[in-house]
Amino acid sequence: MASYYYSKLQQLNHVLFWGFALLISACEKETHQDIYKPDGTLADIKELSAGQSTTFTFTSVAFDTPADWASEGPMYQRFLDGDGLYDTPRQYANGPYGGLGPLYVGFSCAGCHNNAGRSKSTLFTHGGSGNGHSVFLSFMRTPNDQYHRQYGRVLHDQAVFGYKPEGRLRVHYTEKEYEFPDGEKYSLQTPHYEVYDWYTPPIAAENLEMSVRTPLRHVGMGLMLAVDPREIKALEQQQYPEYGISGEINWVVERGVKQIGLSGHKAHHADLTVELGFLSDMGVTSTRYPEEIGYGQEQNKGDDPSIEISLKDLADVDYYLHTLGVPARRNVDDPQVQMGEKMFMQAKCHLCHTPTLHTRPEGVSLIDGTPLPWLGGQTIHPYTDYLVHDMGPELGDNFSQFNASGDEWRTAPLWGIGLQEVVNGHTDFLHDARARNYVEAIMWHGGEGDVSRQIFYNMTKEERDALVAFLRSL
């Protein structure tokens, strides 16, 4: 009897999910707005990655261009103000761009997110983080989920004069070659990280849990926060046991409120972490985080906590991130791209990399309460469900965050992925940039992604190349 009611509940969930999806689809047809390209021609609906936030800039500033609705008058000026605060290096001095350190991992937001993308890491070019910051965040804690004495949530590998960095990171790789059934070869490299040059006695490996993460592209961040939560909840209910796929919401507590986690590699944040980023990455204090990084450490010189960035400036950076446009899709009528989209579906990639979502009607508000209704009621194509999925132990980091386990990662949004090489000069993917290209990224998929990996593995070279061409079009 219990199994009967469970079966009926599954059927009801299925009906509710698709009923909601059909309702959204109907609304999409009713609310679609005509979007025009810079040359005055009407954009094809297939090109519109982000509704009225879609942009048609495909150069090195493809991720760093405002949506049209924020590109004029006072709104554009605020965009420029936030962009300046995002890009300008902080200094260890008083003033409008002061407050750096004494411990930090980067001089500015743009240091890790060059052109609002993913900066290339010096770990690969210099073998460690001693030559400029590594462009990696090294989360660290004890095996029982506590911070180490004298350390915080991340390892700070840079310091101003008179202070010593907490430690430095280096990596070496073991590489193994494989081949597809048709004989084409590929290889996968496994990273092995080590912290050295500790400012205190080294922490023993058995007492250290660490997760090394690369920056995310800042594409569609405002739309991400505006996504209709009912749709995320419906996607969580839509399970695919025949493929071993069962995404989960990572519920997080932020500002004292339990919320759906959306941002970060493990969906472990519910906002864009502007205040936390300024503190943890640059050592710049605010009313929310008034104590310096390293305050209370043995090497701390007794600097008094002070407010080094105003809420207005933080809100301007938040505004900048929310108003960034999303590049339109390219080559949508190319036969190879169209074939690649079919292969994407055939490989079941779309079951996690959900092509279409919608934002709630009212839009979203900034950290200072400023409403942004322009982000509301939009049909968007981020190619993610914003859920966390078990990707297997090969990609696991043994570092849980809220209810996301060590093997679970948020489905990475794919919009903008095809322009990362143009913007940042590399195609390093996954949470720690171990994948050097699209094929390696796919072949690292384990756990809930294993079925997709196996289908891709058994495709012909023509089909694999087409799928990659489709990814490059996003």
Secondary structure, DSSP 8 states (H G I E B T S, - for coil): -HHHHHHHHHHHHHHHHHHHHHHHHHHHHHH----B-TTS-B--GGG-SSGGGEE---STTTTS-B-GGGSSHHHHHHHHHHHHHHHS---SSSSTT----SEES-SSHHHHSGGGS----HHHHHSSSSSS--S-EEEEE-TTS---TT--SB---EE-TT---S-EEEEEEEEEEEE-TTS-EEEEEEEEEEEES-SSS---GGG-EEEEE-----SSHHHHHHB-HHHHHHHHH--BGGGTB--B--EEEETTEEEE--BSTTS-BSS--HHHHHHHHH----SSS-S-TTTTSTT---------S-HHHHHHHHHHHHHB-EE----TT-HHHHHHHHHHHHTTGGGTS-S-EEB-TT-EE-TT--EEGGGSS-EE--S----EEE--TTT--S--BTTB-TTEEE----TTGGGHHHHHS---BSTTS-B-SHHHHHHT--GGGHHHHHHHHTS-HHHHHHHHHHHHH-
